[in-house]
Structure formats: C-alpha cells, structure tokens
Amino acid sequence: MFLSQSKPIRVLISLALLCSLATRVLCQERTQTAQPKGDENRQTSAYELVTKGVVGSSVLRVQFKTAPLRLEIRNLVMGRGETEAIPIPTRILLEVRQGAVTTTINQEKQGRSQGDFWVVDKGSSFTMQNSGEVAVIRAIYIFEGSR
C-alpha cells in the first residue's frame, strides 16, 4: 500500500519541481532581454543644430521622377529666444506646427501663429524670435534643377 501511494506523490513532486524550474528559466530570459547591454541600446539624437537657437530633425528626402525637383522636409524646433541667421540654401516653404514666432525676412518682421504658411527665397536674410515655450516649424526645402 505504501508503494502505491508513494508513486503518485513522486509524480506530483516531480511535476512541481519541473514547473518551478521552467518558471525560473523563463523569468531569467525575460530579465536578460529587458536589460540594456552596454551601448547597443543607446540612441543617437535625431536632431542637429541648424544655427544658434534652432535645431532640425533628420531630413526626409523626396526625389521626383517626372521632374527635376527634390524636396527635403524637416522640423525646426526652437525654445524661447531669438535665432541667429538661418541658412537659406534654396527656396523654403515653412509652416508653424506648434507655438508662435515672429519672423524677420530681409529686415521685415511678421508674426506667425499655428497653421500659418510662408515662403523664404534663396539667399534671403532670415531669423525667428519665439516669446513662448517651444515652437515647431515644418520646413520644406525646394531644390529645382538637375537631379
């Protein structure tokens, strides 16, 4: 009788130990994959300094196949203050996405608020002033001519 009862108990104990071991292994695997390993999970910044006072996101390039036209699209982000002269390598279409700014284009000041669009031509003198917290400007650089 003792032998017949001990076999089911051994099976139950073995199953309990097996479940415990499996749970421990699974928990260790999850912990190891969740922990960053040195520098491999470090992200590089997607923003670069455009000029003092404004940073730009990484550039999205769009090349037209039917025309000699390329667009470069990026967001310009600035905090409170005034920028230095922003480089204008080509015609730029700009839109205020967040906040409000005062632009100075060739010594002409104008207030811009969320949703406003305007164009700055190549070679123009261009600065922005922000009296609020953060302003986000969508900039679409229009490169015309040979591909």
N, C-alpha and C positions, 0 to 999 in steps of 0.2 A: 504494500500500500504506500509506503514511504517513497519508493522508487517511482510509482506512477504519478504522485503529486509533485515530485521534485522536477520532473521533466517540463511540465508547463511553466513552472516558476523560473527555471533556467531560460526558457524561451522568452518569457516576458522580460527578464533582467537583460538578456542579450539584446532584445529589441529596444529597450530603454537606453542602454549604453550606445547602441548604434545610432539612435535618434539624437542623443546628446552630442555624439561625435560629429554627426552630419551638421547639426545646428552650429557647432563651434567652428567648423571649417567654413561654412557659408558666411558666418559673421566676420571671420578673418579676411575672406576675399573681398567682402564689401568694404571693410575698413581700409584695406590696402589700395583699392581702386579709387576710393573717395579722397585719399590724402594726396596733395600735390607732391610731385617728385622733383625737387630742386627747381631749376629754371625752365623746365619744359612747359610748365603751365603759365609762365609769366607772359602777359600780353604786351605787345608793343603799342604805343599810342597811335591812334588813327588820326591825330591832329598834328599839324605843323604850323610853325609861326609864319604868318604871311608878312606882317610888319608889326612893329611895336603897337600893341593894343588890340590885335585881332589874330585869331588862329583859324585855320581852314581844315575841313575834314579831308579825307582822302578823295582823290579825283575819280569821277566816273567819266570815261571817255566814250563818245558815240561818234563813229565814223559813218557818214552817209555813203551808200554805194552808188546812188544815182546822181550825186552832185559832189563837186569838190568842196565839201563842208564837213567840219569836225566840231563837235560840242564837247566842252569839258565842264562838268557840273560838280559843284561842291557847296557846302555850307560854310559861311563865315560866322564865327562866334566871337562876341566881344562883351566884356563887362562894362562897368561904369567907367567913363573917361573918354578920352579922345585918341584916335589913332594917329600914327604918322602917315605920310603919303602912302597910299595903297598902290602897288604896281598895276598898270593897265596895259598888258601886252597886246590886247585886241579889244574889240567891242564886247561889252559885258551887259547882259540883261540881269537886273537884280530885283529881288522881291523880299520884303520884310516878312519873315515867317513867325517871329515872336518878338515882342517888345516894340520899341520905337526908337528911331535915331534921327539925328539931324545930319544931313549930308552937305558937304561943300565940294561942288564940282566947278573947277575953274573960277574960284572965288565967289560962287553963287550958292548961298545957303538955302536949304529947304527941309522942312520937317517931313518925316516919313513914318507912317504907322503900319500896323499889321495889315497885310494884304496889298500894300502899295507896290507898284512896279515902276522901274525907270531904267534908262539906258545910259551907260557911260562909254563914250567913244575912246578909241585907242589914242594914247598919248595925253589924255586929259589929266589934270591935277585932281586927285580925289581923296578926301578924308571923311571920317564919320565921327560923330560925337554921340555918346549914349549917357543920358542922365538917369536911366533906370538901372535895374539889376543886371539882366542879361538880354542881349539882343541876338537873334539868329537871322542871318541874311542868306537867301539862296542866290548863288552867283552862277550864271550860265555864260561861260566864255565861248564866243562865236569866232572860230577860225575859218576864214574864207580863203579860197585859192587852191593851189595844188595840194593833193593829198599827201 
